[in-house]
Amino acid sequence: MFDEKLLVGISTIGSACAVLSCLIVIPSIYQTIDEIHSEVLTGVNHFRVETDVAWVEMMDVQVLVSPPSKPRQNPFNS
C-alpha cells in the first residue's frame, strides 16, 4: 500500500511541475512569436515601399524611352 501512495505522490508532484513549467514557458513563447510577427510585418512593409518606389521609377523610364504607340483602329470602321 505504501508503494502505491508513494507512486501517486511522485506522479502528482511531477504533474504539478509539468503544469507550472507550461504556465511559465508558454507566455514566453507567445511573446517571442509576437515579436517575430511584428518584425516580419515591418520588414514586409519596408520592402513594399521600396518596391513601389522602384516600380514607379521603372515605369517613368519606360515612358521616357519607349516610342509613342499608334492608336488602335476601330475594326468596325469600313
C-alpha positions in Angstrom: 0.0 0.0 0.0 2.9 2.4 0.8 4.4 1.8 -2.7 1.2 2.9 -4.4 0.9 6.1 -2.2 4.5 6.9 -3.0 3.9 6.4 -6.7 0.8 8.6 -6.6 2.6 11.3 -4.7 5.6 11.3 -7.1 3.2 11.4 -10.1 1.3 14.3 -8.6 4.4 16.2 -7.9 5.7 15.5 -11.5 2.4 16.6 -13.0 2.3 19.8 -10.9 5.9 20.6 -12.1 4.9 20.0 -15.7 1.8 22.3 -15.4 3.9 25.0 -13.7 6.6 24.8 -16.3 4.0 25.1 -19.0 2.5 28.1 -17.3 5.9 29.8 -17.2 7.2 28.8 -20.7 4.0 29.3 -22.9 3.7 33.1 -22.3 7.4 33.5 -23.1 7.0 31.6 -26.4 3.9 33.6 -27.2 5.8 36.9 -26.6 8.7 35.7 -28.8 6.3 34.7 -31.6 4.5 38.1 -31.4 7.9 40.0 -31.6 8.9 37.9 -34.7 5.5 38.6 -36.2 5.9 42.4 -35.7 9.4 42.3 -37.2 8.2 40.4 -40.3 5.3 42.8 -40.8 7.7 45.8 -40.5 10.1 44.2 -43.0 7.3 43.4 -45.5 6.0 47.0 -45.3 9.5 48.4 -45.8 10.0 46.0 -48.7 6.7 47.1 -50.2 7.6 50.7 -50.0 11.0 50.1 -51.7 9.5 48.0 -54.5 6.7 50.5 -55.1 9.2 53.3 -55.5 11.4 51.2 -57.8 8.3 50.2 -59.9 7.3 53.9 -60.3 10.9 54.8 -61.4 10.9 51.9 -63.9 7.6 53.0 -65.4 8.9 56.6 -65.7 12.0 55.3 -67.5 9.8 53.2 -69.8 7.6 56.1 -70.7 10.6 58.3 -71.5 12.4 55.6 -73.6 9.6 53.9 -75.5 8.2 55.5 -78.6 4.6 56.6 -78.6 2.3 53.8 -79.6 0.0 54.1 -82.6 -3.7 54.4 -81.7 -5.7 51.3 -82.4 -8.0 51.3 -85.4 -11.6 50.6 -84.8 -12.4 47.2 -86.6 -16.0 48.3 -87.2 -15.0 51.3 -89.4 -15.3 50.3 -93.0 
